Amino acid sequence: MSDDFAEIEDAVARLRQDGLDDVLRAHREAAKAPPAPPSIIPAPEFPYSIPHPLSGTARIRCPLDGCPWYHDENPDTEPVRLVLPLDYAAEDVTAALTARANARGDARRLRVEEAITAHFADDHPDR
């Protein structure tokens, strides 16, 4: 019985160490990554609280004081579909989730930047 317990303890210790190694590796890789490109997007507000049907909506206001314009970005509601190889591993799942999140984030950033740019062209052409 004690041999079984020791074996379980060893397995748990290896899992913990593997998880820590993954976190430390990700931290090192993130530190090497180039900085995010500059953005014209101000910090969002979240005007609707739970259980409102629009909770999670991010509201981006015009950065100029006194301008009432805003752009709302609703949270994604489409199902998550991941494409994985038949013999996938945990790294494949992580890579697929990261790629999907990056693509959604890039698309959202582009939509918001286009909305702000159009707003400035229409309402603040002198800026």
Backbone as a chain_set.jsonl record, in Angstrom:
{"seq": "MSDDFAEIEDAVARLRQDGLDDVLRAHREAAKAPPAPPSIIPAPEFPYSIPHPLSGTARIRCPLDGCPWYHDENPDTEPVRLVLPLDYAAEDVTAALTARANARGDARRLRVEEAITAHFADDHPDR", "coords": {"N": [[0.825, -1.189, 0.0], [1.942, 1.27, 0.768], [3.837, 1.586, -1.214], [2.216, 2.064, -3.429], [1.125, 4.509, -2.654], [3.418, 6.12, -2.582], [4.075, 6.053, -5.268], [1.894, 7.402, -6.363], [2.257, 9.902, -5.155], [4.687, 10.625, -6.365], [3.844, 10.81, -9.039], [2.0, 12.936, -8.866], [3.728, 14.975, -8.057], [5.337, 15.146, -10.346], [3.423, 16.022, -12.212], [2.76, 18.509, -11.116], [5.239, 19.804, -11.353], [5.589, 19.727, -14.126], [3.459, 21.37, -14.912], [4.246, 23.771, -13.709], [6.605, 24.194, -15.099], [5.54, 24.668, -17.64], [4.154, 27.079, -17.196], [6.272, 28.783, -16.462], [7.799, 28.681, -18.82], [5.992, 29.812, -20.643], [5.85, 32.348, -19.517], [8.484, 33.261, -19.929], [8.542, 33.279, -22.752], [6.559, 35.171, -23.281], [7.781, 37.437, -22.265], [9.732, 37.85, -24.168], [8.3, 38.56, -26.368], [7.31, 40.935, -28.885], [6.291, 44.329, -28.147], [2.812, 45.244, -27.936], [1.158, 46.726, -30.749], [0.717, 50.307, -31.009], [-2.439, 51.8, -30.123], [-5.546, 53.387, -30.965], [-7.623, 53.088, -29.344], [-9.612, 53.891, -26.625], [-9.89, 53.071, -23.087], [-12.404, 50.664, -22.311], [-15.857, 50.905, -21.16], [-18.224, 49.134, -19.144], [-21.353, 49.016, -19.433], [-23.621, 47.492, -18.782], [-24.88, 45.37, -16.327], [-24.847, 42.028, -14.967], [-27.999, 40.554, -14.548], [-28.564, 41.54, -17.092], [-29.463, 41.338, -20.556], [-27.521, 42.332, -22.27], [-25.199, 42.224, -20.85], [-21.692, 42.245, -20.442], [-21.143, 43.651, -22.682], [-18.888, 45.839, -24.204], [-18.294, 49.237, -24.01], [-17.044, 51.776, -25.916], [-16.054, 54.979, -25.688], [-15.947, 58.216, -27.301], [-12.799, 59.761, -27.248], [-12.656, 62.487, -26.832], [-13.48, 65.109, -24.68], [-16.812, 65.758, -23.699], [-18.036, 64.835, -26.01], [-20.713, 62.907, -27.133], [-20.654, 60.491, -28.501], [-20.393, 56.935, -28.907], [-19.225, 53.551, -29.193], [-20.446, 50.334, -29.213], [-19.377, 47.099, -28.38], [-20.412, 43.918, -28.587], [-20.317, 40.908, -26.63], [-18.774, 37.921, -27.858], [-20.807, 35.389, -29.172], [-20.846, 33.158, -30.675], [-20.398, 29.617, -31.126], [-17.477, 27.88, -29.953], [-15.233, 26.598, -32.188], [-12.842, 24.303, -32.749], [-10.061, 23.307, -34.674], [-8.364, 20.424, -34.778], [-5.574, 18.164, -34.969], [-5.883, 14.589, -35.577], [-4.337, 13.107, -33.794], [-4.02, 14.764, -31.546], [-2.404, 16.789, -29.023], [-2.034, 18.267, -25.734], [-0.69, 20.671, -26.216], [-1.522, 21.264, -28.8], [-4.209, 21.905, -28.427], [-3.958, 24.164, -26.811], [-2.587, 25.849, -28.608], [-4.525, 26.081, -30.645], [-6.668, 27.319, -29.285], [-5.401, 29.718, -28.56], [-4.767, 30.81, -31.085], [-7.346, 31.212, -32.103], [-8.382, 33.04, -30.227], [-6.59, 35.173, -30.624], [-7.191, 35.855, -33.295], [-9.889, 36.638, -33.05], [-9.573, 38.797, -31.283], [-7.962, 40.51, -32.857], [-9.757, 41.052, -34.951], [-11.803, 42.351, -33.56], [-10.417, 44.604, -32.568], [-9.802, 45.866, -35.0], [-12.424, 46.457, -35.946], [-13.282, 48.298, -33.968], [-11.325, 50.324, -34.169], [-11.831, 51.165, -36.793], [-14.432, 52.165, -36.449], [-13.967, 54.307, -34.682], [-12.254, 55.875, -36.244], [-13.953, 56.503, -38.403], [-15.884, 57.944, -37.006], [-14.374, 60.18, -36.143], [-13.74, 61.267, -38.643], [-16.308, 62.003, -39.528], [-17.472, 63.562, -37.401], [-15.484, 65.048, -36.157], [-13.755, 66.457, -38.054], [-11.665, 68.253, -38.081], [-9.718, 67.274, -36.432]], "CA": [[0.0, 0.0, 0.0], [2.785, 2.457, 0.838], [4.459, 1.748, -2.533], [1.216, 2.717, -4.275], [1.023, 5.902, -2.228], [4.648, 6.791, -3.035], [3.967, 6.187, -6.724], [0.924, 8.472, -6.598], [2.919, 11.15, -4.783], [5.654, 10.933, -7.426], [3.096, 11.235, -10.221], [1.462, 14.263, -8.583], [4.865, 15.898, -8.067], [5.725, 15.358, -11.755], [2.402, 16.857, -12.839], [2.93, 19.875, -10.619], [6.462, 20.359, -11.932], [5.327, 19.952, -15.55], [2.606, 22.549, -15.011], [5.068, 24.927, -13.38], [7.513, 24.4, -16.233], [4.761, 25.289, -18.713], [3.888, 28.466, -16.82], [7.535, 29.525, -16.552], [8.151, 28.773, -20.241], [5.087, 30.805, -21.234], [6.266, 33.658, -18.998], [9.713, 33.652, -20.642], [8.188, 33.586, -24.137], [5.817, 36.432, -23.286], [8.735, 38.525, -22.029], [10.478, 38.057, -25.412], [7.388, 38.993, -27.432], [7.344, 42.376, -29.135], [5.162, 45.02, -27.52], [1.611, 45.388, -28.762], [1.191, 47.974, -31.511], [-0.085, 51.366, -30.388], [-3.845, 51.76, -30.514], [-6.321, 54.604, -30.716], [-8.806, 52.662, -28.594], [-9.595, 54.196, -25.19], [-10.355, 51.993, -22.195], [-13.856, 50.504, -22.413], [-16.756, 50.846, -20.002], [-19.132, 47.995, -19.221], [-22.543, 49.675, -18.896], [-24.709, 46.578, -18.406], [-24.463, 44.357, -15.363], [-25.586, 40.767, -14.988], [-28.392, 39.613, -15.583], [-29.029, 42.227, -18.302], [-29.121, 40.556, -21.749], [-26.332, 42.883, -22.921], [-24.045, 42.226, -19.952], [-20.476, 41.87, -21.158], [-20.917, 44.598, -23.767], [-17.856, 46.847, -23.951], [-18.628, 50.522, -24.626], [-15.875, 52.615, -26.14], [-16.514, 56.35, -25.904], [-15.051, 59.147, -27.976], [-11.839, 60.249, -26.255], [-12.75, 63.938, -26.66], [-14.414, 65.506, -23.623], [-18.078, 66.352, -24.103], [-18.623, 64.189, -27.194], [-21.58, 61.826, -26.651], [-20.533, 59.298, -29.347], [-19.78, 55.719, -28.376], [-19.326, 52.341, -30.006], [-20.621, 49.148, -28.366], [-18.916, 45.793, -28.864], [-21.084, 42.856, -27.839], [-19.472, 39.727, -26.461], [-18.955, 36.867, -28.855], [-21.771, 34.379, -28.759], [-20.786, 31.98, -31.529], [-19.745, 28.491, -30.458], [-16.056, 27.718, -30.224], [-14.926, 25.431, -33.022], [-11.4, 24.141, -32.854], [-9.582, 22.314, -35.623], [-7.236, 19.74, -34.151], [-5.198, 16.907, -35.645], [-6.445, 13.393, -34.94], [-3.48, 12.683, -32.687], [-3.697, 16.017, -30.871], [-1.873, 16.814, -27.664], [-2.435, 19.467, -24.992], [-0.106, 21.834, -26.884], [-2.358, 21.57, -29.963], [-5.412, 22.573, -27.92], [-3.519, 25.497, -26.398], [-2.289, 26.625, -29.814], [-5.777, 26.355, -31.337], [-7.395, 28.333, -28.503], [-4.663, 30.979, -28.665], [-4.948, 31.33, -32.443], [-8.722, 31.7, -32.227], [-8.496, 34.253, -29.409], [-5.858, 36.246, -31.296], [-7.949, 36.263, -34.487], [-11.069, 37.387, -32.585], [-9.09, 40.064, -30.747], [-7.547, 41.359, -33.979], [-10.966, 41.491, -35.663], [-12.483, 43.323, -32.688], [-9.609, 45.826, -32.58], [-9.992, 46.503, -36.305], [-13.777, 47.032, -35.981], [-13.351, 49.467, -33.094], [-10.497, 51.375, -34.762], [-12.559, 51.693, -37.953], [-15.556, 52.959, -35.949], [-13.429, 55.563, -34.15], [-11.741, 56.645, -37.381], [-15.118, 57.035, -39.128], [-16.485, 58.963, -36.143], [-13.559, 61.395, -36.216], [-13.899, 61.833, -39.983], [-17.644, 62.591, -39.633], [-17.84, 64.517, -36.352], [-14.343, 65.852, -35.727], [-12.853, 66.451, -39.211], [-10.512, 69.128, -37.838], [-8.8, 66.601, -35.503]], "C": [[0.864, 1.246, 0.0], [3.518, 2.688, -0.479], [3.5, 2.44, -3.499], [1.111, 4.199, -3.945], [2.238, 6.7, -2.701], [4.594, 7.025, -4.541], [3.002, 7.313, -7.09], [1.542, 9.822, -6.268], [3.923, 11.581, -5.854], [4.947, 11.448, -8.677], [2.538, 12.642, -10.039], [2.581, 15.303, -8.625], [5.311, 16.186, -9.5], [4.717, 16.249, -12.464], [2.535, 18.307, -12.406], [4.141, 20.524, -11.264], [6.254, 20.647, -13.416], [4.478, 21.199, -15.739], [3.383, 23.816, -14.722], [6.029, 25.233, -14.515], [6.781, 25.087, -17.385], [4.503, 26.768, -18.431], [5.156, 29.3, -16.952], [7.971, 29.693, -18.005], [7.275, 29.822, -20.927], [5.464, 32.212, -20.783], [7.518, 34.158, -19.725], [9.404, 34.034, -22.088], [7.433, 34.904, -24.234], [6.756, 37.615, -23.092], [9.529, 38.842, -23.297], [9.61, 38.636, -26.529], [7.499, 40.499, -27.638], [6.152, 43.051, -28.47], [3.985, 45.115, -28.484], [1.694, 46.703, -29.528], [0.343, 49.042, -30.825], [-1.51, 51.353, -30.934], [-4.506, 53.089, -30.193], [-7.527, 54.31, -29.835], [-8.685, 53.052, -27.12], [-10.109, 53.009, -24.373], [-11.877, 51.892, -22.26], [-14.557, 50.656, -21.067], [-17.618, 49.601, -20.202], [-20.451, 48.435, -18.598], [-23.647, 48.751, -18.398], [-24.19, 45.523, -17.438], [-25.314, 43.096, -15.534], [-26.845, 40.967, -14.158], [-28.895, 40.286, -16.867], [-28.601, 41.434, -19.535], [-27.874, 41.069, -22.477], [-25.121, 42.925, -21.982], [-22.837, 41.666, -20.705], [-20.169, 42.798, -22.315], [-19.87, 45.617, -23.337], [-18.242, 48.113, -24.709], [-17.363, 51.364, -24.702], [-16.381, 53.999, -26.505], [-15.482, 57.141, -26.696], [-14.09, 59.697, -26.927], [-11.891, 61.764, -26.029], [-13.819, 64.275, -25.63], [-15.661, 66.145, -24.214], [-18.727, 65.722, -25.321], [-19.451, 62.988, -26.731], [-21.43, 60.509, -27.431], [-19.923, 58.127, -28.576], [-20.007, 54.58, -29.349], [-19.426, 51.163, -29.039], [-20.117, 47.909, -29.095], [-19.56, 44.731, -27.991], [-20.174, 41.642, -27.71], [-19.779, 38.689, -27.535], [-19.908, 35.815, -28.323], [-21.711, 33.136, -29.644], [-20.065, 30.852, -30.8], [-18.265, 28.42, -30.848], [-15.856, 26.442, -31.031], [-13.421, 25.372, -33.198], [-11.082, 23.062, -33.872], [-8.311, 21.722, -35.042], [-6.865, 18.517, -34.979], [-5.768, 15.712, -34.889], [-5.634, 12.958, -33.723], [-3.055, 13.89, -31.844], [-3.182, 15.796, -29.455], [-2.332, 18.113, -27.003], [-1.904, 20.727, -25.665], [-0.935, 22.242, -28.098], [-3.621, 22.308, -29.538], [-5.065, 24.007, -27.523], [-3.275, 26.376, -27.619], [-3.569, 26.998, -30.563], [-6.59, 27.424, -30.609], [-6.721, 29.698, -28.616], [-4.852, 31.607, -30.039], [-6.352, 31.908, -32.619], [-8.911, 32.991, -31.431], [-7.77, 35.424, -30.063], [-6.613, 36.753, -32.515], [-9.178, 37.081, -34.081], [-10.663, 38.753, -32.043], [-8.661, 41.027, -31.835], [-8.751, 41.897, -34.73], [-11.715, 42.548, -34.854], [-11.737, 44.658, -32.699], [-9.808, 46.582, -33.889], [-11.369, 47.15, -36.403], [-13.855, 48.322, -35.169], [-12.523, 50.616, -33.674], [-11.183, 51.989, -35.976], [-13.732, 52.567, -37.51], [-15.069, 54.306, -35.424], [-12.933, 56.458, -35.28], [-12.894, 57.268, -38.16], [-15.793, 58.136, -38.314], [-15.69, 60.265, -36.226], [-13.689, 62.057, -37.583], [-15.241, 62.554, -40.116], [-17.873, 63.751, -38.662], [-16.715, 65.42, -35.881], [-13.334, 65.953, -36.877], [-11.602, 67.313, -39.019], [-9.472, 68.482, -36.926], [-7.997, 65.567, -36.184]], "O": [[0.548, 2.202, -0.708], [3.799, 3.831, -0.84], [3.908, 3.292, -4.288], [1.019, 5.041, -4.839], [2.096, 7.83, -3.169], [5.02, 8.072, -5.029], [3.26, 8.085, -8.013], [1.372, 10.782, -7.019], [3.999, 12.759, -6.205], [5.398, 12.409, -9.3], [2.598, 13.455, -10.962], [2.398, 16.391, -9.171], [5.627, 17.328, -9.837], [5.1, 17.133, -13.23], [2.437, 19.222, -13.224], [4.073, 21.68, -11.68], [6.687, 21.686, -13.914], [4.748, 22.002, -16.632], [3.208, 24.824, -15.406], [6.245, 26.396, -14.855], [7.331, 25.979, -18.03], [4.621, 27.606, -19.324], [5.119, 30.404, -17.495], [8.468, 30.757, -18.375], [7.775, 30.631, -21.709], [5.406, 33.157, -21.57], [7.604, 35.33, -20.092], [9.95, 35.013, -22.596], [7.646, 35.672, -25.172], [6.555, 38.674, -23.685], [9.956, 39.981, -23.486], [10.13, 39.144, -27.522], [7.748, 41.248, -26.693], [5.118, 42.419, -28.255], [4.159, 45.07, -29.702], [2.236, 47.685, -29.02], [-0.631, 48.726, -30.142], [-1.747, 50.944, -32.071], [-4.094, 53.813, -29.287], [-8.361, 55.187, -29.607], [-7.767, 52.602, -26.435], [-10.687, 52.067, -24.916], [-12.567, 52.912, -22.265], [-13.948, 50.553, -20.001], [-17.72, 49.083, -21.315], [-20.666, 48.261, -17.399], [-24.527, 49.193, -17.659], [-23.184, 44.865, -17.702], [-26.367, 43.12, -16.171], [-26.728, 41.548, -13.079], [-29.592, 39.645, -17.654], [-27.488, 40.908, -19.566], [-27.242, 40.319, -23.221], [-24.128, 43.587, -22.284], [-22.959, 40.733, -21.499], [-19.074, 42.754, -22.876], [-19.951, 46.187, -22.249], [-18.49, 48.066, -25.914], [-16.705, 51.628, -23.695], [-17.059, 54.17, -27.518], [-14.305, 56.783, -26.752], [-14.517, 60.062, -25.831], [-11.233, 62.269, -25.12], [-14.941, 63.774, -25.708], [-15.575, 66.973, -25.12], [-19.87, 66.049, -25.638], [-18.938, 62.135, -26.007], [-22.031, 59.506, -27.046], [-19.06, 58.306, -27.716], [-20.876, 54.647, -30.218], [-18.588, 51.013, -28.15], [-20.399, 47.705, -30.276], [-19.286, 44.653, -26.793], [-19.352, 41.382, -28.589], [-20.897, 38.602, -28.044], [-19.821, 35.406, -27.165], [-22.433, 32.168, -29.403], [-19.213, 31.107, -29.948], [-17.87, 28.848, -31.933], [-16.254, 25.354, -30.614], [-12.811, 26.295, -33.737], [-11.749, 22.03, -33.927], [-7.316, 22.417, -34.841], [-7.723, 17.904, -35.614], [-6.095, 15.812, -33.706], [-6.197, 12.493, -32.732], [-1.888, 14.024, -31.476], [-3.468, 14.795, -28.797], [-2.949, 18.958, -27.651], [-2.59, 21.749, -25.686], [-1.045, 23.43, -28.4], [-4.055, 23.237, -30.219], [-5.789, 24.946, -27.856], [-3.713, 27.526, -27.653], [-3.684, 28.117, -31.064], [-7.136, 28.33, -31.239], [-7.397, 30.717, -28.753], [-5.075, 32.813, -30.142], [-6.52, 32.97, -33.217], [-9.537, 33.932, -31.918], [-8.276, 36.547, -30.059], [-6.669, 37.961, -32.745], [-9.473, 38.103, -34.7], [-11.33, 39.753, -32.311], [-8.951, 42.221, -31.762], [-8.773, 43.069, -35.107], [-12.205, 43.529, -35.413], [-12.353, 45.717, -32.825], [-9.964, 47.803, -33.885], [-11.483, 48.274, -36.891], [-14.423, 49.316, -35.622], [-12.973, 51.761, -33.67], [-11.124, 53.203, -36.17], [-14.0, 53.598, -38.127], [-15.69, 55.335, -35.691], [-13.17, 57.666, -35.268], [-12.822, 58.437, -38.539], [-16.224, 59.146, -38.87], [-16.277, 61.338, -36.366], [-13.742, 63.283, -37.671], [-15.311, 63.607, -40.75], [-18.402, 64.794, -39.046], [-16.971, 66.455, -35.266], [-12.175, 65.577, -36.705], [-10.601, 67.125, -39.71], [-8.433, 69.09, -36.669], [-7.176, 64.905, -35.549]]}, "num_chains": 1, "name": "protein.A"}
